[in-house]
Amino acid sequence: MIDLDLTEEQRLLEQSVREWGARAVAPKIRELDREHRFDRNILPQMAEMGLLGCSVPPEYGGAGMDYISLGIVSEELEYVDTSLRVIISVHAGLNCLSLLAWGTEDQKQRYLVPQAQGKKIATYGLTEPAAGSDVRGIQTVALKKGDRYFVTGEKMWISLADVADNFLVFAWTDLDKKRQRDTSGISAFIIERGFKGFSSATLKEKWGILAGNTGSFKMEDVEVPAENLVGKEGEGFKIAMFALDQGRYTVAAGATGLIRACRDASAAYALERKTFGQRIAEHQLVKEMIAGMESDYQASRLLWLRAGFLKNAGRRNTRETGLAKWFSTVASERCAGDAVQIHGANGYSDEYPVGRFYRNCKGAVIYEGTREIHKLMQADYVLGFRQDKATRCELPAIK
Ligand SMILES: Cc1cc2nc3c(=O)[nH]c(=O)nc-3n(C[C@H](O)[C@H](O)[C@H](O)COP(=O)(O)OP(=O)(O)OC[C@H]3O[C@@H](n4cnc5c(N)ncnc54)[C@H](O)[C@@H]3O)c2cc1C
């Protein structure tokens, strides 16, 4: 049975992240966004609160929170700014939870523990200049010689590319399968920034999530010890998709936070601004937009909570997580557009936060499965073209 009430622990977490966001980040976020500046000082504070290892068990350096708590953290952080939630998505979601499920004990000790403690920052490198939705199109290769792999390729549009210490990287290890576009030829590796032949750069032309870091990295014959292969050779695609189940969950909860931020800012403005002798909150067409934000908020929240419930129970949730991600990100775009509309010309200036919400929300309609890819997936589930097969590894259930 799904219990929609938060536990006392979850409520306290929600309150403390909300208070921290309002106190430590909200006052400076407009300046960071204007200056396109990622504030590294935020990371130790997030580590201190246990957010960077949120759902990693304490024996691996984490805070041992359940997956609904991971959703709460994501929602609260994105209420302040999308850039904060992105840190959780790539570091705690895509990377740490993948290592928890698929990593060897040695990999957990060497990488997961310092990452969950926030001593090292990690991200996820799948996308390349010529391949995003079409994962089979990646060109990065990892060729084995003795007990090492030599990795060559370029990853693009990577969150925290210029910030992270460790990278979960996907590459072809079987060149015949690469030619045949058979995903069982893709493998996953942990690559450290310090490995010879690795270099990264920040993307300067981005127009959203400006307080976040996004970039690219190149690997030129990077020598990777065989111990850094995650899972078995050929399991990389499965790991990449498994990781997306975790990342998409945080994106869904984050978009829910952004919708709430749009709703709250719009309601406050509508109660202040007057036209035709009355507050704009009195106009039915403005009310309609605010009502839409409320229904989008409540529906999005229920969808990520359902996915979180399934994760806590140790049940497969690819379908439910995908639906939550798709619905809430598309809804956030709608709500951010309406929030700007309610603010009139003021919404078109960055004196008010809604312009930032409008720019920030679009990314999530593109990353971790575009709107179109999610539509196709959901239709395929309904039509019976797609069923989720059991994978070798799943997240541990949390009682
Ligand atoms: C801010 C930001 C952060 C990101 N962070 C990361 C990260 O940390 N790690 C990472 O690996 N990647 C990251 N990405 C990349 C992101 O995951 C990709 O951009 C995404 O998967 C889409 O790929 P693409 O941009 O190559 O678009 P394409 O795949 O080229 O798609 C272009 C358009 O065609 C549509 N399309 C494609 N195929 C189909 C189809 N079969 N049917 C219908 N329509 C289709 C798409 O929906 C889209 O509208 C990030 C992107 C952004 C914007």
PDBQT file of the ligand as one rigid body, heavy atoms in Angstrom, charges set to zero:
ROOT
HETATM    1  C1  LIG A 401      21.769  20.872 -19.631  1.00  0.00    +0.000 C 
HETATM    2  C2  LIG A 401      22.084  19.489 -20.116  1.00  0.00    +0.000 A 
HETATM    3  C3  LIG A 401      22.785  18.609 -19.287  1.00  0.00    +0.000 A 
HETATM    4  C4  LIG A 401      23.111  17.331 -19.744  1.00  0.00    +0.000 A 
HETATM    5  N1  LIG A 401      23.834  16.488 -18.928  1.00  0.00    +0.000 NA
HETATM    6  C5  LIG A 401      24.226  15.269 -19.400  1.00  0.00    +0.000 A 
HETATM    7  C6  LIG A 401      25.060  14.418 -18.610  1.00  0.00    +0.000 A 
HETATM    8  O1  LIG A 401      25.415  14.736 -17.466  1.00  0.00    +0.000 OA
HETATM    9  N2  LIG A 401      25.469  13.234 -19.143  1.00  0.00    +0.000 N 
HETATM   10  C7  LIG A 401      25.108  12.835 -20.391  1.00  0.00    +0.000 A 
HETATM   11  O2  LIG A 401      25.512  11.754 -20.811  1.00  0.00    +0.000 OA
HETATM   12  N3  LIG A 401      24.307  13.628 -21.168  1.00  0.00    +0.000 NA
HETATM   13  C8  LIG A 401      23.871  14.831 -20.699  1.00  0.00    +0.000 A 
HETATM   14  N4  LIG A 401      23.084  15.648 -21.485  1.00  0.00    +0.000 N 
HETATM   15  C9  LIG A 401      22.773  15.243 -22.846  1.00  0.00    +0.000 C 
HETATM   16  C10 LIG A 401      21.345  14.779 -23.033  1.00  0.00    +0.000 C 
HETATM   17  O3  LIG A 401      21.123  13.571 -22.354  1.00  0.00    +0.000 OA
HETATM   18  C11 LIG A 401      21.068  14.673 -24.539  1.00  0.00    +0.000 C 
HETATM   19  O4  LIG A 401      21.081  15.993 -25.029  1.00  0.00    +0.000 OA
HETATM   20  C12 LIG A 401      19.747  13.992 -24.833  1.00  0.00    +0.000 C 
HETATM   21  O5  LIG A 401      19.844  12.608 -24.607  1.00  0.00    +0.000 OA
HETATM   22  C13 LIG A 401      19.268  14.231 -26.270  1.00  0.00    +0.000 C 
HETATM   23  O6  LIG A 401      20.266  13.939 -27.174  1.00  0.00    +0.000 OA
HETATM   24  P1  LIG A 401      20.657  14.998 -28.320  1.00  0.00    +0.000 P 
HETATM   25  O7  LIG A 401      20.856  16.317 -27.700  1.00  0.00    +0.000 OA
HETATM   26  O8  LIG A 401      21.803  14.396 -29.064  1.00  0.00    +0.000 OA
HETATM   27  O9  LIG A 401      19.391  15.091 -29.229  1.00  0.00    +0.000 OA
HETATM   28  P2  LIG A 401      19.030  14.077 -30.433  1.00  0.00    +0.000 P 
HETATM   29  O10 LIG A 401      19.098  12.690 -29.950  1.00  0.00    +0.000 OA
HETATM   30  O11 LIG A 401      19.862  14.443 -31.610  1.00  0.00    +0.000 OA
HETATM   31  O12 LIG A 401      17.521  14.478 -30.718  1.00  0.00    +0.000 OA
HETATM   32  C14 LIG A 401      17.159  15.663 -31.432  1.00  0.00    +0.000 C 
HETATM   33  C15 LIG A 401      15.651  15.730 -31.528  1.00  0.00    +0.000 C 
HETATM   34  O13 LIG A 401      15.152  14.603 -32.272  1.00  0.00    +0.000 OA
HETATM   35  C16 LIG A 401      14.207  13.895 -31.483  1.00  0.00    +0.000 C 
HETATM   36  N5  LIG A 401      14.347  12.455 -31.726  1.00  0.00    +0.000 N 
HETATM   37  C17 LIG A 401      15.494  11.718 -31.690  1.00  0.00    +0.000 A 
HETATM   38  N6  LIG A 401      15.220  10.450 -31.948  1.00  0.00    +0.000 NA
HETATM   39  C18 LIG A 401      13.883  10.344 -32.126  1.00  0.00    +0.000 A 
HETATM   40  C19 LIG A 401      12.979   9.286 -32.408  1.00  0.00    +0.000 A 
HETATM   41  N7  LIG A 401      13.393   8.024 -32.521  1.00  0.00    +0.000 N 
HETATM   42  N8  LIG A 401      11.669   9.585 -32.545  1.00  0.00    +0.000 NA
HETATM   43  C20 LIG A 401      11.210  10.847 -32.389  1.00  0.00    +0.000 A 
HETATM   44  N9  LIG A 401      11.999  11.890 -32.124  1.00  0.00    +0.000 NA
HETATM   45  C21 LIG A 401      13.320  11.652 -31.982  1.00  0.00    +0.000 A 
HETATM   46  C22 LIG A 401      14.541  14.225 -30.031  1.00  0.00    +0.000 C 
HETATM   47  O14 LIG A 401      13.435  14.031 -29.197  1.00  0.00    +0.000 OA
HETATM   48  C23 LIG A 401      14.954  15.674 -30.168  1.00  0.00    +0.000 C 
HETATM   49  O15 LIG A 401      13.797  16.470 -30.185  1.00  0.00    +0.000 OA
HETATM   50  C24 LIG A 401      22.717  16.927 -21.037  1.00  0.00    +0.000 A 
HETATM   51  C25 LIG A 401      21.979  17.812 -21.853  1.00  0.00    +0.000 A 
HETATM   52  C26 LIG A 401      21.653  19.071 -21.397  1.00  0.00    +0.000 A 
HETATM   53  C27 LIG A 401      20.877  19.986 -22.294  1.00  0.00    +0.000 C 
ENDROOT
TORSDOF 0
